[in-house]
Structure formats: C-alpha cells, structure tokens
Amino acid sequence: MNLFVLGDVHGCYHTLRELLTHWQPATELLVQVGDLVDRGRFAPECVQLARELEATHPGRTVWLRGNHEHAMLRHFGPTGPNPPWLEWGGRATVAQYRGRPQLLREHLAWLGQRPLCWQNEHLLISHAGFADTPTPLDPDNPQGVLWRRGPLHHQPTQRQVVGHTPTPDGRTVFDAASNTVYLDTGAYTGQCLTAVRFSPTGELLAEFSVPTSRLDIALV
C-alpha cells in the first residue's frame, strides 16, 4: 500500500479538504504529521474532519500528534492552564471552541490518543523527527519527536518524513545528510499545504501542493 503523507495543517480546513481530493483511500494509507490545530481559523473543523475520515476509512488513516496538540492537551488537562501555548496559536483555538464544550471534550479525548510516530521498514514518520537523543519519544523532550529543531539522525534503513519546521519557500525540502523529507510548507502563513505520495519502500512517487485558501487564514 502506498502512503499519502500530509504536512502541518494548522486550522486550514478548506485547504485540507482540497488537498484530500488527491488521496486515494482504496489504495493508500494517509498519515498526517500532526499540528491540525492552532493559527488558522478552523481548528475544530480540522479535528472533526480527521475523526470522520478515520471512521469512514478504518485502517486507512493515521493522525499523529504534533507539539501544538500536545500543548493544547496540557492547557485543558489537570496541569493546565498552559499560558505559553496561548501566545503561539492557542488563543485562537480556545476562541474557536468557545461555546462548544461537548465538542471540545470529544476532541481532547481523541487528540490524547494520537501516536507520536508511524513507521515501517523503510519510512519513519513523526512530527519533528528523531535526533541524537536518548529519549526521542518523551513528549516533553525539547530534542524529541515533537519539538526538535535542527539536524536529525540518519536512520540506517529508514527515510524520515517530518513537518514542524516550515520550509523557507513553500516547497518541500530533502536533507540528504539525514535522509529526511520536510513537509511543512507554511499553510498558515499563506503559502501552501503539501502532501507526498510514497511507495511502501520510501520512494517518492508524487507531490501535491494546494495554495492556502484565504478563508483559512486568521485575519489579525
């Protein structure tokens, strides 16, 4: 089965829907690298769409956790609030859920179940990537798979695919030193949302980019 790997969405619901027209659920596994929420205008709608696709296409979607989901869960969890998160996207998300307490509860429960990575023999997909740290899957490790900025570890047999760090010109970036594909092409900044189709062995088969819909960008 091929893989259809989606970059950071950040509340860009209309853009996400357009990009999904390129996904072939009968023959492809969709993997999204996290950061469905924050910054754009439609975080709840993006989460709800992900849940609906998971239910409609069982076993055909994987929605990973990003650092923004992790921060959101902390804000609304027993150790919250999380004031720093409000300053880098959370304030808009809180406003979008205002008056929708049942939806928020359902979405938090679903987001709390999101895995930190997906992998097979040839591909290793996470939000920020695996670096040279002893605890990459610690969600609070600043060098772990939710937060890492900077060079990643070259995996002996796997190509890494990540989001998190926006590329400078709205195009995917391939780092040969670590054998990593970077997919965050700055949807929330008004550039585009990108997905890449891979073969099961990690071969890049096609790339799809959709310019960000003006409907999705927070007008602030």
N, C-alpha and C positions, 0 to 999 in steps of 0.2 A: 504494500500500500504506500502510495506517495504521501508526502506531508505538505500541508499548506500552512506556513508559519507566519503569523501576523505580529507586527510591531506594536508599540505603545499606542493605545487608543486615546486615553485622557479625555473621556467625555465627548468625543467627536462621533456622535451617534449616526448622523446622516452619512458621514464619510465612511463609517464602518459598514453600514448597510450596502453602500455602493461597492465597496471592495469585496464584500462577501459574494457578490454575483459571480466572481471568478473562482470561487471554491466549488469543488466537485465532491459533495459528501458521499456519493456512492463509491468513490474510489480513493478518497483522500482522508487522512486524519488532519483535522485542524488543531494547531497548537498556537495559543496566543501567549506572548511572553510576559504578561502582567501589565499593571497600570491601566486598567479600564477606567479608573475614576480620576477625578480632580482636573482642574484647569479649564476643560471645555464646559459647555453649557448643559450637557445631558448625561451626567454620571449615572443616575438611577436607570435611565433608559438603556444605557450600555450594559449594565449588570443584568437587567431583566432580559435583554435580548440574548445574552450569553446563557442564562439559565434556560431560556426557551429552546435555544439550539441544542443544548445538552440533552434536554428531554425529548426533543423531536428526532435527534440523531444519536441514539445511545451508542456509546463506544466510539464515536467519531469526532469528539471534541475534547480538548484538554485546555483548561484556562488556568494558567499559572498565577502565582501570587507575585506582585511587584512590591516595591518599597512603599508605594502610595497606599495600596490595600493594607499593608502591614501597619502603617501609621494610622490609618483610619480605624482599624480594629483596636488599636491601643487607645485611641481617643474615646471610643464608645465602650471600651471594656472596663474591667474593675480597677485598673490602674490609671484610667483617664481622669481628667482630660489630657490632651496632648497638644499644648499651645504651639510648639514649633510647626506642627503639621498645618495649622490654620494659616500660616504665613506662606506656605508653598503649595497651595491648592485646596486645602481642606475647608477653608471658609466658604468657598463656592459650593462644595459638595454638601456641607451642612445645610446651606440655604436651599439647595435643590431637594433635600429630603424633608425639609420643614413641613409639618402638617401631614406627613405620610409615615407615621410611626410603625404601622404594621409592615409596610414595605421595607423600611429600614431594618427591622428585626429580621425579616426573611433574608435580606441581602447580606447582613452581617453574618448570619449563620452559614450562608453559602460561601461567602468570601473566606471565612475561617477554615474551610475545608480545602482551600486551594493548595495544590502541591507546590514545592519550591523548584522542581525541575522535572523534565521528561528526558528519557534517553533510550537509545538502542545501541547496537554495536558501533554505529558509525556517526551518530549525531548526539550531541549533548546540549539541550535547550534549557535556558534559565533566564531570569530577568537581567542580571548584571554580569553573570559569568563566574567561572571558577578560576581563582587566582592561587598563588602560592601561600596558602594559609591553612593551619591545621584544622580549622572548623568552618569550612565554607558553607555548611548548611545551618549554621547558627543564624537565625534571622536578625539578630542584633549585632552581629559581627560587621563592623564597617568595611571589612575587606571580603565579606561573604557574598553570596549569590543575589542578595537584594540591594546591595549598596556599593559594590566595588566600582571605583573609577580608576582607570589606568590599565596597564598591560595585564593580560590574562595568561593563564598557564597553558602551555602546549600539551594537549592530551595525546597520549601515544597513538590511539586508534580512532579518536572521535573529533569531528569538527564541531566547534562550539557555535551556537546561534544565540544572540542576546539582543536586548533592547537597552533601555535605561539611559545610555549616553547618546544624546541627539547628534546625528551626523551634521557636518557644517553646511552642506548644500542641498539637503533634502534627498540625497541619494544614499543607497546602502554602501557600506564600506567593508572591504575584506582586508583583514590583517593577516598577512602570510606568516608572520613570526609565531602567532598563536593559533593559526588556522581557525579564525573566528569571523563570522559574518555579523555585522551590526545592523539592526533593523529599525531603530528608532529614527525616523526621518522627519521628526518635528511636526506631527499633525496639529498639535495645539498651538504652535507658533504660526500656523497658516501655510505651512509647506505642503506636506502630503502624508498620507498613511500608506504603508507598504506591506506587502506580503511576498514571500518567496516560496516557490514550489521546489521541493527537494525529492529526489528518489530516496528509497529506503537506505541506500548506501551513502547518502550525503551529497550526491551530485546535484548541482544547481540546474534545474530544468527550465524555470521561467521566473520572471519577476513582474509584479503588478503594483503600480502606484496610482493612487487617486488623490488629486488635489483636495485640500481641506475645504469642505463646504463652509461658506460664510455663515450658515445657520448655526454652526457648531462652535464658533469662536466666541469666547467671552468678551463682550464689548465693555471694557473697563479702561 
